[in-house]
Amino acid sequence: MSANRRDFIKKVTAGAAGVAVGGSVMGMPARSYRRIIGANDRLNMAIAGLGRRLGAYYEPIGMKEANVELVYLCDVMQKQRERALQNFSKHISYKPQLENDIRKVIDDPKVDVLINATPDHWHTPGSVMAMKAGKHVYVEKPCSHNMFENELIVEAAKKLNKVVQMGNQQRSSDHTIEIINEIHNGVIGTPYKALAFYINSRGEVPVQKKVPVPAGLDWELFQGPAPRRDYTQETWDYNWHWYGWDYGTAESGNNATHELDVARWALDVNFPYHVNVEADKRHFINDGWEMYDTMLVRFLFEDDKVIEWDGKSRNGYNTYGSDRGTIIFGSEGSVFVNRGKYELFDRSGKMIKDSKSTSNEAGTALGGGGDMTTGHMINFFDAIRGKAELTAPIDDATKSMAMVHYSNIAYRIGKDFDIDDKTGRMYDREAMKLWGREYEQGWEPTV
């Protein structure tokens, strides 16, 4: 259990201790009591996107201490709505409404919070729509599909005064917070380089071919802001990540997001001034995967600081002793940190501290979830109530997200480029052509 969660439970329990005995008040059933206590603080929420991240939400929403009400389960696929309702029934004692159309959910004034777990191309448009309708937003990574959206989601949060947190849950990890603070306090001297990595052994994916829209899928709404096209085999079920750039942001947006964020946090840097990428499709050359599956990217920052990301989507060789993580090098030592622990080494390479964290956050397993996500979401709930500062405010999270977009753009145009490290704007004209994207007419996101 994370410190954030423990503190939250203590606060709520202390506030309720004087009026509650044995889960009831004055003979009221627990369900009625839960509706009354802290009613002014209770958050009504909706989840849009009920795919592989669903399991991460059971605990933070099901906890009575969180004082939240799940009003809607929304997804464009009928069987995912029905599955989500069945699974949530094991964690909550009431029945949320099922909805196909995210716009109807957003238009409902009783919804206070949107958890946006849709595919990447919906993250900023759906989040901005929700903010304009008065909702706070927890948006899963990546918070944007492109650099235009990266700026837009920040603009919307500031202009509409909404609490927006990205799902970079390691920002709420106790052991990661501890070692990053130690790095900033000089435990490894001057940190100068961070190596972020992700290793998986994903298999072949089908070559796209036109097929009938699967039963129960609203293909029109799945596409949403993206330009319209015919449905192709297995697109809706995760493989949209690898089928071109209409919906996904490749492995960089899918997973590098997390470790690049930790790397930037550790080095205490903002935008890079240069990006260099070597990337290609190295495996199953004739399958349906349409972008790189192997990438080595290098970002240069002021004060001679460097961040690298080594991403191997389909070669499971355990290069660094873990399937994912971040190594931070300093003038007097080094640190390895992942979702489970950190290890601190002196300059000679001798380990001088092992955190032996008990975190249960998933690594490369699809979906993930665990105590980091729970703590991250409780932090988000507390921030809405004015009881905490966000651990991953959107204006900071988007700086890490920019690194994802720079790496993808460099791959797509096939060359390095320079960046204004104060504004994040790219100096290369070819790169700037990919600053935004084409939207389906009538779906352009605006604040």
N, C-alpha and C positions, 0 to 999 in steps of 0.2 A: 504494500500500500504506500503510495507516494506521500511526501510531506504535505503537498497541497491538499490532497484528499483527507489526510488525518486532521489537518487544521480546520478544514471545512466542516467535517463531521463534529469536531469539538465545539465549534461555534454554534452550529445548529442545535446540537444536543443540549448545550448549556442554556440556550434560549428557550427550549421547550421543557426543560426539567421541572419547572414550577407548575406546569399545567397538565402534564401527561403522566399516566401511570399504566404500565403494562400495555401500551399501544392503543389505549382508548381514553376518552375524556368524557366524564359524566355519563357513562354508558353508551357513548357513541361508537359505532363500528370504526375500525381503523381506516377504512376507505373514506368515510365522511370526515374523520379527524384530519386525514392527510389533505383533504380539500380545503379545510378551514385554517389550519395552522400556517402562518406565514403567507396567507393568501395574497398579500400585497407584493410578496417577493416571488411568488410562483411564476414560472416561465412556461408559457404554452409554446410548444415547438412542433415543427414538421421536419421530416427527413425526406429529401428528394434524391433519388438514386439509391436503390436497395440491392446493390450488387455485392461484391466481395468485401466491402468495408462494413457491411451491416453488423457483423458480430462485435465490432469495436464499440458499438453504441449501447449494447444491452446493459452493461454495468453502470455507466454514468447516468443513463436515463432511468434505469430500474432502481437505483439507490433512493430510498425514501428521503435520506438527508439532502439529496440534491434539490428537492422541492421543484420538480419539473413535471409537466404533463405532456405526453406525446399525443398530439391532436391528429396528425396526418402521417400516413405512410404513402409516399408518392413514387411511382415508377411507370415508365412507358411500357413495361412488359407485365402482363397480367399475372403470370406465374410467380414473378418476383414479389409482387404485392402480396399475393396469397401466402407465399413462403415466409415473408417478413412478419406478417400478422401471426402466423402459427408460431414462429420462433420467439417473437416478443411476448407471446402469451405465457411463456415460462418465466418472464422477468417482471411483468406488470400485471395488475389485477383488473384492468379495464381494457376496452377495445377501441383503439384509434380508428379513424375513418380511412378507408382506402381511396386513393385518387390517382387518376392517370395523368392529369394535366397540371404541371407545376404552376401555371398561371392562375388556376383556380385556388390553389393553396396560398399563393402569394396575395391574392386579392381578399382573403378572409381576414377581417380585422382582429379576430381573436388570436391569431398566430403572432407571437412575439419574436420567435427565433426560427430561422431556416438553417438546417444542417444541409449543406450542398455537397452531395457525394455523387453527382452526375458525372458523365464523361467530361474530359478536359475542355471541350469546345463550349460547354454550358457553364463553366465555373464563373467566369466574370459576368457574362450576360445575365445568368440567373441570379447571381449575387447582387448585381446592380438593380435588377428588377425588384428584388426583395427589399433592398434598402430604400428604394423610392416608395415602396408601400409601407415603410415604417418598421421593417424588421431588422434585427441584428443578425449577423451571419457568421456561422462557422463553415469555412469553405475548405474542402480537402485540397491537398496538393495535386497538381500545380494550381496556384490561385489564378493563373491567366494562361491563355493559349498563345499570346504574342506580346510584344512590347507595348503596343497601343493599349491593350487590355490591362497590362501591368500598371500603367499610369492611371487608367480609367478607374480601376477598383479603389485606388488610393484617393483619387479625387472624390469619388462617390462617398467613401467613408467619412472624409473630412467635411464635405459640403453638407451631407445629410446627418452628420453627427451620430454615426452608428458604430457599435462595437463590432469589429471584424477580425477574426483570428483565422490564420491558415493552419491546416493540419500538419504542421512540422512538429510533431509531438515530442521530439527529443529535447525541445526547448523547455519542457516541463519535467525532464528526467532529473531526479535528485543527484545521481552520481555525475551526470554530465554538467549540471550547474556547478557542482562542487569543484570539478577539475578545471572547468573554464575559468572560474573565479581564481583558482590557484595559478593558472597560466597568466592571467592578467595581473596577478600580484608577484610574478617573477619566478615561479617555481622552476621553470626551465630556461631562465634568462630571457633573452629577447627572442620571441617566436618569429621565424622568418619563412617557414614553408609548411603547408598542410597538404597531405595526400589523402584524398577521399576515394573510396573504391566501392564497387558493387560487383558481385560475381554470382552468376546463375547459370543453369543448364537448360534453358527453355528449348523446347523441341521444334519440330516443323510446324508450320501453319499452312492451311489450304491456300492454293492459288485462288484469287477472287474470281467468281463467276456469278452471273446474274441468276438468282433463284427467287421463288416466291417469298414474300415477306412472311416470317414465322408467325404462326397462330398466336394471337394475343399481343403482338408488338405494334405499337403506334409508331410507324417508321417516320411519319411526318414530324411528330414531336421529338423523336430521337434526334433527327437532323437539326431541328430548331434553327439556331443562327447560321448553320453551315449551308453552303450552296446545295441545291437539290440534285440527287442522282438516284439511279436505280439501286435497289437493295442487292448486296452481294453476300455470298455464303459466309456465315459466322461473324459478320461484321459487328452485330450488337453485343455479342458475348465475349468481351475482352479483346478480341483480335483487332478491334478498331485502333488499338494502340499502335499497331504495326502496318496498318493499311493506309499509307499516305499521310498527308498533313491536314485533312479536313477535320478530323476529330481529335487526334492525339498529339503528343509532344515527344514521342519516342522514349527511349529508356532514360534519357537525360531528365525529361519532365516527370517520368514515371517513378524514378528512384534516385537519381543523382540529386534531386531536390533536397533530400534529407541530409546527406553527408556534405554537400556543398554548403548548406546552411551552417552546419556545425563547424566546418573549416573557416568560413568567413567570420563566424562568431569568435572562434578561438584567436584568429589573427587580428580581430578588431578592425576590419577594413570595410569599405563601402563598395563602390563600383570599381572594376578593373580598368586599366587604360589600354590593355592589349589582350587579344585572345588568339590562340593557335590551336588548331584541331587536326588530328589524324584519325580518321574514322572510315569504316567501310562495312559492308556485309561480308562476313567471312565464313558463314556456315549455311548449309542447306541452300546452296546458291540458286536453285531453281524453284524454291517454295514461294509462298505468297508474301513473305516479309519484305516490305518495300523501302526500308531505310537501313541505316547502319545497325549492326548488332554488336559492334566492337568500337570503342571510342577512347582515345587518350586526348584530353584537353588540358591546356595550360593557360592560366590567367595571370597576368602581371599587374601588380598593384604598386602604389607609391611606397616609399621607404624600402624598396627592394624585397617586397614580400611576394610570395608565389603560392598559388593554389593549383593543384592538379586533380583531375578526376580520371580514374582508370575504370572504365565500365566494360564488363564482359557479360553480355546477356546470355550467350549460348556456349560458353566454355567454363565448366565448373571447377577448373583447377584452383585450388585454395591458395592463391598467390601470397596473401598477407596473413594467413593463419585464421581468417574469419571470412564469412560470406559478404560482410559489409562492415564499414567502419571508417574511421578517420585517424591518421597519424599526424601529429603536430611536432615539428622539429624546432628546437630552440638552441640558442648559443651554449646553454649549459645542460641540456637534456632533451628528452623526447617523451611524448605521451601517445598511447594508443587508447582510443575510446570507441565503443560501439553501443548498441542498445542494452547490452547486458552488464558492462563493467568498464572501468578504465584501468590502465597500467601506466605507472610513472617510472621512467628510467633516467639514470644519470648520464653524463656525457660519454662514459665508457660503455654504456649499454647495459649496465647492471640494473635490474628491477629494484626499485626502492619502495614502491607502494603498489598494492593491488586492491582495488576497491571491493572486490568480491560482492558486487551488487546482486540483489535478488530480483531484479526486474524480470518480468515475464513478457515483455513486449516482443512481438514476432519479428523475425529478421526478413528472410526472403520468401516466407510463406505467403501465398496469395491472400489478401484481405488484411491479415495482421490484427492488431488490437492488443490490449493489455493495459498494465497499470500506467504506462506513460500516457496513452490516449485518454484514460480515465482522468488522470491528473490534469491533462491539458484542457479537457472539456470542463472540468470543475473550475479551473482557472478562468475560463471563458464565462461560465455562469456567474462567478463571483465578480468579474469585471463589469458585466452588465448591471449588477446590483450595486456597483460602486464600492465593493469590498476588496478589490485587488487590482493590480496593474496587469495588463496582458503580458504573457511571456513571449508571445509572437505577434505583436501588433502588425497590421498589414503594411504599413509604410516601411517597416524594416524587413519584413518577410519578402517583399517584392524586390529588394536589392539582391537577395539570394536567388530569387526567381529569375532575375535578369541574366544571371550566369547561365542558367539553363537555355534561355532564348539565344544568347550569344553563341553558345556551343552549337546549337541546332542551325543557326543562320550561317556560321562559318562552314559547317559541313555542307549545307545546301548550295552555297556559292563557291565552295571549293578553294577558299583562301583565308588567310589571316586578315584581321583589320584592327584599327585603333578605335578607342572609345574615349569620350569626354568623361573622365572619372568624377566630375562634379555633377553632371546632369544625367549620365547614362546614355546619352545619344551617341550613335555610331557615326564615324566620319566617312565611312565607305558608302558611295552612292548605291552600289549593288546591294549592300547589306540593308540599307534603309528602305529598299523596295519591299523587304520582308518585315518591316516594322509592324505592319498590321496584317489584315487578311481581307478576303472578299466575304461579305455576308449576304445571306439570302435577303432579297428586298423586303423591307418591312421589319426585319429582325436586327437592324443595326443597334448596338448598345449605346445609349447616351445617358448622361446624368441629368 
